[in-house]
Amino acid sequence: MSIEDSASRRATLIGATTVLNWALLAALTQLAGPVPPFLLTALAFGLAFVCFMVWLRVRGESLRAPLRQPPRVWALGVGGLFGYHALYFVAQQNAPPANAGLISYLWPLLIVLFVALLPGERLRARHVVGALLGFVGAALLVGGDVSASGSTLGYVAAFACAFLWSGYSVLSRANRAVPTAAVGGFCLATAILAALCHWLFEPARWPQGIEWLGVIGLGLGPVGSAFFTWDVGVKHGDLRLLGLLAYFTPLLSTLVLIATGYASATAWLVLAAALITLGMLIGSGWLRAPRRGKGSTD
């Protein structure tokens, strides 16, 4: 194995740990309670930045050099991190958590579709089939609940999450020269923007008691270390394989919600999870019919 292959495999392995991390996102958001979305975003990313600064200090490194990035890189990083999580928290607090989580986790499938449309790639039949299955599953999740009070906002935010994060991930691949340490700066900028939005638009409602455990958990894991490991994997690892592994995130997330009592294992939820996961696997090319001949195209 060449040094380049070894480095790619290591980056892919690091990126793959993000899937386990993100599986806890919905449950920890619920544990954090009814904290206003922008305040929750500010607290989680602020803690993530503090932890990253401690890690840099231990390693004797400076954040100054990685922060010297062009405006387009800052727009991508901050837009992805701040936009996605503000929308995600809104979705979780305005729609059933399992439903909002599964809809927002259509982003791995969208990554496959977006990558297929890049120069040098082409959209295959399995991509279309996978996309249709995924969105059918999402439609089952919405069902009749969309008319419930406040839920429309939650579902719209969940779909927006999927498109925003998939776009961020694909565009990050095109900026692989940007060091992962720059993510620390994106976390700080996101925390500041979220705090400003909280001050302007939200009533003050700080976490109470055990809710702080949810905030701390978010800052250390799904809204902290996860972005650094994902950045390493997306930029230097096998993006197709990471996309495949990410397809298991919604299923794992739903299982965590059920295990922690935030969701019930209803037949509709199970069917929707199965359809979305199946669609993701087909769209990735993992599940497909064998080729019949040399001239076959899938």
VENQUITA-V907770 format. One record per residue. N is the residue number from 0. RES is the residue in one small letter. PHI is phi in degrees with one decimal (* if undefined). Layout:
BEGIN
N&RES&PHI, N&RES&PHI
END
This chain:
BEGIN
0&m&*, 1&s&-72.9, 2&i&-61.4, 3&e&-64.8, 4&d&-65.1, 5&s&-64.0, 6&a&-66.4, 7&s&-65.4, 8&r&-65.2, 9&r&-64.8, 10&a&-65.0, 11&t&-65.1, 12&l&-64.3, 13&i&-62.3, 14&g&-64.6, 15&a&-66.3, 16&t&-65.2, 17&t&-63.4, 18&v&-60.0, 19&l&-64.9, 20&n&-65.2, 21&w&-69.4, 22&a&-62.7, 23&l&-93.0, 24&l&-60.2, 25&a&-64.5, 26&a&-65.1, 27&l&-68.1, 28&t&-63.7, 29&q&-66.4, 30&l&-63.7, 31&a&-68.2, 32&g&77.9, 33&p&-80.3, 34&v&-71.5, 35&p&-51.5, 36&p&-53.2, 37&f&-68.7, 38&l&-66.1, 39&l&-62.0, 40&t&-62.3, 41&a&-63.9, 42&l&-65.5, 43&a&-66.6, 44&f&-72.2, 45&g&-63.1, 46&l&-65.3, 47&a&-60.7, 48&f&-66.6, 49&v&-60.8, 50&c&-63.2, 51&f&-67.3, 52&m&-64.5, 53&v&-62.4, 54&w&-63.2, 55&l&-64.7, 56&r&-63.5, 57&v&-61.5, 58&r&-84.3, 59&g&71.8, 60&e&-107.6, 61&s&-111.6, 62&l&-89.9, 63&r&-62.3, 64&a&-64.2, 65&p&-62.0, 66&l&-77.9, 67&r&-81.6, 68&q&-123.0, 69&p&-65.8, 70&p&-54.7, 71&r&-63.6, 72&v&-69.4, 73&w&-64.7, 74&a&-63.0, 75&l&-66.3, 76&g&-65.4, 77&v&-70.8, 78&g&-61.9, 79&g&-67.3, 80&l&-70.7, 81&f&-69.5, 82&g&-61.8, 83&y&-62.3, 84&h&-74.4, 85&a&-61.3, 86&l&-67.1, 87&y&-64.6, 88&f&-66.3, 89&v&-62.1, 90&a&-63.6, 91&q&-66.2, 92&q&-94.5, 93&n&-128.3, 94&a&-152.9, 95&p&-51.4, 96&p&-56.3, 97&a&-66.7, 98&n&-62.1, 99&a&-61.0, 100&g&-65.3, 101&l&-67.9, 102&i&-65.3, 103&s&-64.5, 104&y&-84.2, 105&l&-74.9, 106&w&-60.6, 107&p&-62.1, 108&l&-65.9, 109&l&-65.6, 110&i&-60.5, 111&v&-59.9, 112&l&-64.6, 113&f&-66.8, 114&v&-63.7, 115&a&-64.5, 116&l&-92.2, 117&l&-72.3, 118&p&-54.6, 119&g&91.2, 120&e&-114.4, 121&r&-143.0, 122&l&-81.5, 123&r&-98.4, 124&a&-60.6, 125&r&-65.0, 126&h&-66.4, 127&v&-66.3, 128&v&-61.1, 129&g&-61.9, 130&a&-63.9, 131&l&-63.4, 132&l&-62.5, 133&g&-62.4, 134&f&-74.0, 135&v&-64.1, 136&g&-60.3, 137&a&-64.3, 138&a&-63.5, 139&l&-63.1, 140&l&-66.1, 141&v&-65.3, 142&g&46.0, 143&g&-85.3, 144&d&-74.0, 145&v&-62.5, 146&s&-85.7, 147&a&-66.6, 148&s&-58.7, 149&g&79.1, 150&s&-76.3, 151&t&-58.5, 152&l&-58.1, 153&g&-63.4, 154&y&-70.4, 155&v&-62.3, 156&a&-63.7, 157&a&-64.8, 158&f&-64.8, 159&a&-63.1, 160&c&-55.9, 161&a&-59.2, 162&f&-71.3, 163&l&-66.7, 164&w&-71.5, 165&s&-65.2, 166&g&-65.0, 167&y&-60.2, 168&s&-66.2, 169&v&-66.7, 170&l&-68.0, 171&s&-64.5, 172&r&-60.1, 173&a&-76.5, 174&n&-119.5, 175&r&-66.4, 176&a&-72.9, 177&v&-73.0, 178&p&-66.0, 179&t&-61.4, 180&a&-59.5, 181&a&-63.8, 182&v&-60.1, 183&g&-59.4, 184&g&-66.8, 185&f&-63.6, 186&c&-63.1, 187&l&-63.6, 188&a&-62.1, 189&t&-64.2, 190&a&-62.4, 191&i&-66.0, 192&l&-62.5, 193&a&-64.8, 194&a&-63.4, 195&l&-64.6, 196&c&-64.1, 197&h&-62.9, 198&w&-64.0, 199&l&-82.8, 200&f&-119.7, 201&e&-121.0, 202&p&-75.0, 203&a&-75.2, 204&r&-153.1, 205&w&-77.1, 206&p&-58.2, 207&q&-122.8, 208&g&53.9, 209&i&-66.7, 210&e&-61.0, 211&w&-63.5, 212&l&-65.0, 213&g&-65.2, 214&v&-63.2, 215&i&-63.3, 216&g&-60.9, 217&l&-64.0, 218&g&-66.9, 219&l&-84.0, 220&g&-114.3, 221&p&-59.4, 222&v&-112.2, 223&g&-131.8, 224&s&-59.4, 225&a&-59.1, 226&f&-74.1, 227&f&-74.5, 228&t&-68.0, 229&w&-66.0, 230&d&-62.4, 231&v&-61.9, 232&g&-66.0, 233&v&-64.7, 234&k&-83.5, 235&h&-123.8, 236&g&-104.5, 237&d&-85.8, 238&l&-64.8, 239&r&-63.7, 240&l&-66.9, 241&l&-62.8, 242&g&-62.5, 243&l&-62.1, 244&l&-64.7, 245&a&-65.5, 246&y&-64.2, 247&f&-86.4, 248&t&-60.7, 249&p&-62.0, 250&l&-66.9, 251&l&-63.6, 252&s&-62.5, 253&t&-65.7, 254&l&-62.3, 255&v&-65.6, 256&l&-61.5, 257&i&-67.1, 258&a&-64.4, 259&t&-93.2, 260&g&84.9, 261&y&-90.3, 262&a&-148.1, 263&s&-109.5, 264&a&-83.2, 265&t&-77.4, 266&a&-64.1, 267&w&-64.6, 268&l&-65.0, 269&v&-64.1, 270&l&-63.7, 271&a&-63.9, 272&a&-62.5, 273&a&-65.9, 274&l&-65.7, 275&i&-65.0, 276&t&-65.1, 277&l&-61.9, 278&g&-61.0, 279&m&-65.5, 280&l&-67.3, 281&i&-67.4, 282&g&-61.1, 283&s&-77.6, 284&g&94.8, 285&w&-71.5, 286&l&-109.7, 287&r&-157.8, 288&a&-70.2, 289&p&-65.0, 290&r&-68.8, 291&r&-91.8, 292&g&-170.2, 293&k&-65.3, 294&g&-87.7, 295&s&-71.3, 296&t&-128.2, 297&d&-92.8
END
